[in-house]
Amino acid sequence: MALEEEKKETSPGEATYRETENDLRQARSALLNILDDTEMARRIAVEEKNKTLAIIQNFSDAILVFDENNILELANPLAEEYLDEKKENLVGKRVDEFLALPKTKMLMQLLEVSEGSPIKQLFRKEFMASPNFYLEVTSVMLIIDSKLKGTLLVLHDITREKNIEKMKTEFVSISAHQLRTPLSAIKWTLRMVLDQDIGAITPEQKDILEKSYLSNERMINLVNDLLNVTRIEEGRFLSKPEPVQIEELIQSVVDNMQEEAKKRKISLSFTKAGRSLLPIVKLDKEKMKLTLDNLVTNALKYNNNGKNGRVEVFVKENSEKELQVEIKDNGLGIPEGQQSRIFTKFFRGENVVRMEVDGSGLGLYTAKNVVEAHGGKIWFESEEGKGTTFYLTLPIPQS
């Protein structure tokens, strides 16, 4: 009876009001929950941002971040120190404006920066920011959802490494020069004895002295290789280039090697594409001859001596309007796992070391530097047990 009286007392309007009030209360609660979640997400985002900024600010390398319009957005304290500029003078500048700053001019040239051009992607390229201060730069494209959002530059101080490298180079240079004089004296003394200029010697004595003479020659060659490396690293290896007919230079190298090829019972040939003379190129003749000599010598040394061994040298003008030289052999080949190290200093393949063939591991390092100093490229194709082909290209001067 009481329930019926209560139902009668509640009007339709009151019921609607109560439902609306209840809905509002639920909406308010949901909104407060959303606001709480939003605030929590904001705090987390701020914390992450602060953490990221703290990492950038305390990073052990200098960091510069450019936006998609190549305008600097962020520079950490180390960037200010390396560039000797306050952040206020850096942030907001276009990348091409950095060409006017003393310590960034070389960096911007390395990145090939110009007004309106994108920043070039680089990996660990060195430049001198100021006297006795060297930096290594890496540039990374910042891509989000397949769209370029900016560029990150990382500058790493390599001054200590460069100074150590310089000291090592100087030490090698001094040591090699000091060794050269006594080794030359030993060479000519042995030669005089072998030629019996100071008295007759027995066949047994001659045999021992011949071996000593050859060992001394190998030492002299090693010293010369070391001196070449120091000159390369000091940037004074090449002398003045002169006009050269490349096929004549190659022919002279091949002719000089024929005696060695016959001794090893290896076929050595040279072929030039076409009948007409190839274009003349400007080369340091002595250094290019040394390079070709190294490549042909290696092809002979690491070959199938007396077992159908062959070395073929080709030269042609390729489709890129360059002179291309190929030295092909059917010898030992280079193990696949070691091919990335082939142009590094003192490297010799494991299969070569097992043969106990003489070598310093500096010939290909020298060859690479000579070719690249002439504006060319050098590379190879090889399969262990089947042989190796070395390729080198040289730019043809445009008339």
C-alpha positions as CSV (number, residue, x, y, z in Angstrom):
1,M,0.0,0.0,0.0
2,A,2.9,2.3,0.9
3,L,4.6,1.6,-2.4
4,E,1.5,2.4,-4.4
5,E,1.2,5.7,-2.5
6,E,4.9,6.6,-3.4
7,K,4.3,5.8,-7.0
8,K,1.3,8.0,-7.0
9,E,3.3,10.8,-5.4
10,T,6.1,10.7,-8.1
11,S,5.2,12.7,-11.1
12,P,6.5,12.1,-14.6
13,G,8.5,15.3,-14.5
14,E,10.3,14.4,-11.3
15,A,11.3,11.0,-12.8
16,T,12.7,12.7,-15.9
17,Y,14.6,15.2,-13.7
18,R,16.1,12.4,-11.6
19,E,17.2,10.5,-14.7
20,T,18.8,13.7,-16.1
21,E,20.5,14.4,-12.9
22,N,21.8,10.8,-12.8
23,D,23.1,11.1,-16.4
24,L,24.8,14.4,-15.5
25,R,26.5,12.8,-12.5
26,Q,27.8,9.9,-14.7
27,A,28.9,12.3,-17.4
28,R,30.7,14.4,-14.8
29,S,32.4,11.3,-13.4
30,A,33.5,10.2,-16.8
31,L,34.8,13.7,-17.7
32,L,36.8,13.8,-14.5
33,N,38.3,10.4,-15.3
34,I,39.2,11.6,-18.8
35,L,40.8,14.7,-17.4
36,D,42.7,12.6,-14.9
37,D,43.9,10.3,-17.7
38,T,44.8,13.3,-19.9
39,E,46.7,14.9,-17.0
40,M,48.6,11.7,-16.4
41,A,49.4,11.3,-20.1
42,R,50.6,15.0,-20.1
43,R,52.8,14.4,-17.1
44,I,54.2,11.2,-18.7
45,A,54.8,13.1,-22.0
46,V,56.5,16.0,-20.1
47,E,58.7,13.5,-18.2
48,E,59.7,11.8,-21.4
49,K,60.4,15.1,-23.1
50,N,62.5,16.2,-20.1
51,K,64.3,12.9,-20.1
52,T,65.0,13.2,-23.8
53,L,66.2,16.8,-23.4
54,A,68.4,15.7,-20.5
55,I,70.0,13.0,-22.6
56,I,70.6,15.5,-25.4
57,Q,72.0,18.2,-23.1
58,N,74.4,15.7,-21.5
59,F,75.3,13.7,-24.6
60,S,79.0,13.1,-25.0
61,D,78.8,14.4,-28.7
62,A,77.6,17.7,-30.1
63,I,74.0,17.5,-31.5
64,L,72.3,19.8,-34.0
65,V,68.7,19.2,-35.1
66,F,67.4,20.9,-38.2
67,D,63.7,20.9,-39.2
68,E,62.3,20.0,-42.6
69,N,63.1,23.6,-43.8
70,N,66.7,23.2,-42.7
71,I,66.3,25.7,-39.8
72,L,68.2,24.8,-36.6
73,E,65.7,23.8,-33.9
74,L,68.1,22.4,-31.2
75,A,71.7,22.6,-30.2
76,N,73.1,21.0,-27.1
77,P,75.9,22.6,-24.9
78,L,78.6,20.6,-26.5
79,A,77.6,22.0,-29.9
80,E,78.0,25.5,-28.5
81,E,81.4,24.6,-27.3
82,Y,82.6,22.9,-30.5
83,L,81.2,25.7,-32.7
84,D,82.3,28.4,-30.3
85,E,78.9,30.1,-30.6
86,K,76.0,30.6,-28.1
87,K,72.9,28.7,-28.6
88,E,70.9,31.9,-29.1
89,N,73.1,32.7,-32.1
90,L,72.6,29.3,-33.6
91,V,68.9,28.3,-33.1
92,G,66.7,29.7,-35.8
93,K,69.4,30.0,-38.4
94,R,69.0,28.4,-41.9
95,V,71.7,25.8,-42.6
96,D,73.2,27.9,-45.4
97,E,73.8,30.7,-42.9
98,F,76.3,28.5,-41.1
99,L,78.7,29.0,-44.0
100,A,79.5,32.4,-42.5
101,L,80.6,30.9,-39.1
102,P,84.3,30.2,-39.0
103,K,84.1,26.8,-37.3
104,T,81.2,25.5,-39.4
105,K,82.3,26.6,-42.9
106,M,84.2,23.3,-43.6
107,L,81.4,21.3,-42.1
108,M,78.8,22.9,-44.4
109,Q,81.1,22.4,-47.4
110,L,81.4,18.7,-46.4
111,L,77.6,18.6,-46.3
112,E,77.4,20.3,-49.7
113,V,75.1,23.0,-48.2
114,S,73.7,25.7,-50.3
115,E,70.5,27.8,-50.1
116,G,67.5,25.7,-50.7
117,S,69.4,22.4,-51.0
118,P,68.8,19.4,-48.6
119,I,71.5,18.4,-46.2
120,K,73.7,15.6,-47.5
121,Q,73.6,12.3,-45.7
122,L,77.1,11.4,-44.3
123,F,78.5,8.8,-42.1
124,R,81.6,9.4,-40.0
125,K,83.3,12.0,-42.3
126,E,86.2,13.9,-40.8
127,F,87.0,17.7,-41.0
128,M,89.2,20.2,-39.2
129,A,87.0,22.7,-37.3
130,S,90.0,24.8,-36.3
131,P,93.8,24.2,-36.1
132,N,94.5,21.0,-34.2
133,F,90.7,20.4,-33.6
134,Y,89.2,17.6,-35.6
135,L,85.5,16.5,-35.7
136,E,83.8,13.6,-37.2
137,V,80.3,14.2,-38.6
138,T,77.3,11.9,-39.1
139,S,74.1,13.2,-40.6
140,V,70.8,11.3,-40.2
141,M,67.5,12.0,-41.9
142,L,64.6,12.1,-39.4
143,I,61.7,10.4,-41.2
144,I,58.3,9.9,-39.6
145,D,55.4,8.3,-41.4
146,S,57.5,8.3,-44.6
147,K,57.9,12.0,-44.4
148,L,61.1,14.0,-43.9
149,K,60.8,15.9,-40.6
150,G,64.3,17.1,-40.3
151,T,68.0,16.2,-40.1
152,L,70.1,15.2,-37.1
153,L,73.9,16.1,-37.1
154,V,76.2,14.4,-34.6
155,L,79.7,15.8,-34.2
156,H,82.3,13.7,-32.4
157,D,85.7,15.0,-31.2
158,I,88.5,12.9,-32.8
159,T,91.4,15.3,-32.0
160,R,93.0,12.9,-29.6
161,E,92.8,10.0,-32.1
162,K,94.2,12.3,-34.9
163,N,97.1,13.4,-32.7
164,I,97.9,9.8,-31.8
165,E,97.7,8.9,-35.5
166,K,100.1,11.7,-36.3
167,M,102.6,10.6,-33.7
168,K,102.4,7.0,-35.0
169,T,103.0,8.3,-38.6
170,E,105.9,10.4,-37.5
171,F,107.4,7.5,-35.5
172,V,107.1,5.2,-38.6
173,S,108.6,7.9,-40.8
174,I,111.6,8.5,-38.6
175,S,112.2,4.8,-38.0
176,A,112.0,4.0,-41.7
177,H,114.4,6.8,-42.6
178,Q,116.8,5.6,-40.0
179,L,116.6,2.0,-41.3
180,R,117.0,3.0,-44.9
181,T,120.7,4.1,-44.8
182,P,122.2,1.0,-43.0
183,L,120.1,-1.3,-45.2
184,S,121.4,0.4,-48.4
185,A,124.9,0.1,-47.1
186,I,124.4,-3.7,-46.4
187,K,122.9,-4.1,-49.9
188,W,125.9,-2.6,-51.7
189,T,128.4,-4.4,-49.5
190,L,126.8,-7.7,-50.2
191,R,126.7,-6.8,-53.9
192,M,130.4,-6.1,-53.9
193,V,131.1,-9.5,-52.3
194,L,128.8,-11.4,-54.6
195,D,130.4,-9.7,-57.7
196,Q,133.7,-10.8,-56.2
197,D,135.1,-7.2,-56.4
198,I,137.0,-7.8,-53.1
199,G,138.1,-11.4,-53.7
200,A,136.9,-14.8,-54.8
201,I,134.2,-16.6,-52.9
202,T,133.1,-20.3,-52.9
203,P,129.8,-21.5,-54.3
204,E,128.6,-22.2,-50.8
205,Q,129.5,-18.7,-49.6
206,K,127.7,-17.2,-52.7
207,D,124.6,-19.2,-52.0
208,I,124.4,-17.9,-48.4
209,L,125.2,-14.3,-49.5
210,E,122.5,-14.4,-52.2
211,K,119.9,-15.4,-49.6
212,S,121.1,-12.6,-47.3
213,Y,120.9,-10.2,-50.3
214,L,117.3,-11.1,-51.0
215,S,116.3,-10.8,-47.3
216,N,117.9,-7.4,-47.3
217,E,116.0,-6.4,-50.5
218,R,112.7,-7.4,-48.8
219,M,113.6,-5.2,-45.8
220,I,114.3,-2.3,-48.1
221,N,111.0,-2.8,-49.9
222,L,109.2,-2.9,-46.6
223,V,110.9,0.3,-45.5
224,N,109.9,1.9,-48.9
225,D,106.3,0.8,-48.4
226,L,106.3,2.3,-44.9
227,L,107.6,5.6,-46.2
228,N,104.9,5.6,-48.9
229,V,102.2,5.1,-46.2
230,T,103.5,8.0,-44.1
231,R,103.6,10.2,-47.2
232,I,100.0,9.2,-48.0
233,E,98.8,10.0,-44.4
234,E,100.6,13.3,-44.5
235,G,99.0,14.2,-47.8
236,R,102.2,14.6,-49.7
237,F,102.4,11.3,-51.7
238,L,101.6,12.5,-55.2
239,S,103.9,14.8,-57.1
240,K,102.9,16.9,-60.1
241,P,100.7,15.0,-62.6
242,E,101.8,14.8,-66.2
243,P,100.0,13.7,-69.5
244,V,100.3,9.9,-69.8
245,Q,99.2,7.4,-72.5
246,I,97.9,4.7,-70.1
247,E,98.3,1.7,-72.4
248,E,102.1,2.5,-72.8
249,L,102.4,2.6,-69.0
250,I,100.6,-0.7,-68.6
251,Q,102.6,-2.3,-71.4
252,S,105.9,-1.3,-69.6
253,V,104.7,-2.8,-66.3
254,V,103.6,-6.1,-68.1
255,D,106.9,-6.3,-70.0
256,N,108.9,-5.9,-66.8
257,M,106.9,-8.7,-65.2
258,Q,107.2,-11.2,-68.0
259,E,110.4,-12.7,-66.6
260,E,108.8,-13.3,-63.2
261,A,105.7,-14.8,-64.9
262,K,107.9,-17.2,-66.9
263,K,109.7,-18.2,-63.7
264,R,106.4,-19.1,-62.1
265,K,105.1,-20.7,-65.4
266,I,102.2,-18.3,-65.5
267,S,100.7,-16.8,-68.7
268,L,100.7,-12.9,-68.5
269,S,99.0,-11.0,-71.2
270,F,97.8,-7.4,-71.9
271,T,94.9,-6.4,-74.2
272,K,93.6,-3.0,-75.2
273,A,90.1,-2.5,-76.4
274,G,89.9,-1.0,-79.9
275,R,92.7,-0.1,-82.3
276,S,93.0,3.6,-81.7
277,L,94.9,5.1,-78.8
278,L,92.9,5.8,-75.7
279,P,92.5,9.4,-74.4
280,I,95.5,10.8,-72.6
281,V,95.1,11.2,-68.8
282,K,97.1,13.3,-66.3
283,L,98.8,11.1,-63.7
284,D,101.7,10.9,-61.3
285,K,103.4,8.5,-63.6
286,E,105.7,7.0,-60.9
287,K,102.9,6.4,-58.4
288,M,100.5,5.0,-60.9
289,K,103.2,2.6,-62.2
290,L,103.8,1.5,-58.6
291,T,100.0,0.8,-58.2
292,L,99.8,-1.2,-61.4
293,D,103.0,-3.0,-60.4
294,N,101.5,-3.9,-57.1
295,L,98.3,-5.3,-58.6
296,V,100.1,-7.4,-61.3
297,T,102.7,-8.7,-58.8
298,N,99.9,-9.8,-56.4
299,A,98.1,-11.5,-59.3
300,L,101.3,-13.5,-60.1
301,K,102.2,-14.2,-56.5
302,Y,98.8,-15.5,-55.4
303,N,98.3,-17.7,-58.4
304,N,98.4,-21.4,-59.5
305,N,102.1,-21.6,-60.2
306,G,102.8,-24.0,-63.1
307,K,99.1,-25.2,-63.1
308,N,97.5,-23.3,-65.9
309,G,98.0,-20.1,-64.0
310,R,97.2,-16.9,-66.0
311,V,97.0,-13.2,-65.5
312,E,95.2,-11.0,-68.0
313,V,95.3,-7.2,-68.0
314,F,92.7,-5.2,-70.0
315,V,92.2,-1.5,-70.5
316,K,89.3,0.3,-72.2
317,E,87.2,3.5,-72.1
318,N,84.0,2.6,-70.3
319,S,80.4,3.9,-70.7
320,E,81.1,6.5,-67.9
321,K,83.8,8.1,-70.1
322,E,86.5,6.9,-67.8
323,L,89.6,4.7,-68.4
324,Q,89.0,1.3,-66.9
325,V,91.9,-1.1,-66.1
326,E,91.2,-4.7,-65.2
327,I,93.7,-7.2,-63.7
328,K,92.3,-10.7,-63.7
329,D,93.8,-13.9,-62.3
330,N,92.7,-17.5,-61.7
331,G,94.6,-17.9,-58.5
332,L,93.8,-18.3,-54.8
333,G,91.0,-15.7,-54.5
334,I,90.1,-13.8,-51.4
335,P,88.0,-15.4,-48.6
336,E,84.5,-13.9,-48.5
337,G,84.7,-13.1,-44.8
338,Q,87.9,-11.1,-45.3
339,Q,87.0,-9.1,-48.4
340,S,85.9,-6.0,-46.4
341,R,89.4,-5.6,-45.1
342,I,91.3,-6.0,-48.3
343,F,92.3,-2.3,-48.7
344,T,93.3,-1.8,-45.0
345,K,96.9,-1.4,-43.8
346,F,98.9,-4.6,-43.1
347,F,96.1,-6.9,-44.0
348,R,96.9,-10.3,-45.6
349,G,94.4,-13.1,-46.3
350,E,94.6,-16.3,-44.2
351,N,95.0,-18.4,-47.4
352,V,97.9,-16.2,-48.5
353,V,99.6,-16.3,-45.1
354,R,99.5,-20.1,-45.2
355,M,101.5,-20.0,-48.5
356,E,104.2,-18.0,-46.7
357,V,104.5,-15.7,-49.6
358,D,106.4,-12.5,-48.9
359,G,104.4,-9.3,-48.5
360,S,103.9,-6.3,-46.2
361,G,100.1,-6.0,-46.6
362,L,100.6,-2.3,-47.7
363,G,100.4,-2.7,-51.5
364,L,96.6,-2.5,-51.9
365,Y,96.3,0.2,-49.3
366,T,98.8,2.3,-51.3
367,A,97.0,1.4,-54.6
368,K,93.7,2.6,-53.2
369,N,95.1,5.9,-52.0
370,V,96.9,6.5,-55.3
371,V,93.8,5.8,-57.4
372,E,91.5,7.9,-55.2
373,A,94.0,10.8,-55.2
374,H,93.7,10.8,-59.0
375,G,89.9,11.1,-58.7
376,G,89.3,7.4,-59.6
377,K,87.9,4.3,-58.0
378,I,89.2,0.8,-57.2
379,W,87.3,-2.3,-56.4
380,F,87.4,-6.1,-57.0
381,E,85.4,-9.3,-57.5
382,S,86.8,-12.5,-56.0
383,E,85.9,-16.1,-55.2
384,E,88.1,-18.2,-53.1
385,G,89.8,-20.9,-55.2
386,K,88.7,-19.3,-58.5
387,G,90.6,-16.1,-58.7
388,T,90.2,-12.3,-58.4
389,T,89.7,-9.4,-60.7
390,F,90.7,-5.9,-59.7
391,Y,89.2,-2.9,-61.4
392,L,90.3,0.7,-61.3
393,T,89.0,3.7,-63.2
394,L,90.6,7.1,-63.9
395,P,88.7,10.2,-65.0
396,I,89.4,11.4,-68.6
397,P,90.0,15.2,-68.6
398,Q,87.2,17.1,-70.4
399,S,88.4,19.3,-73.2
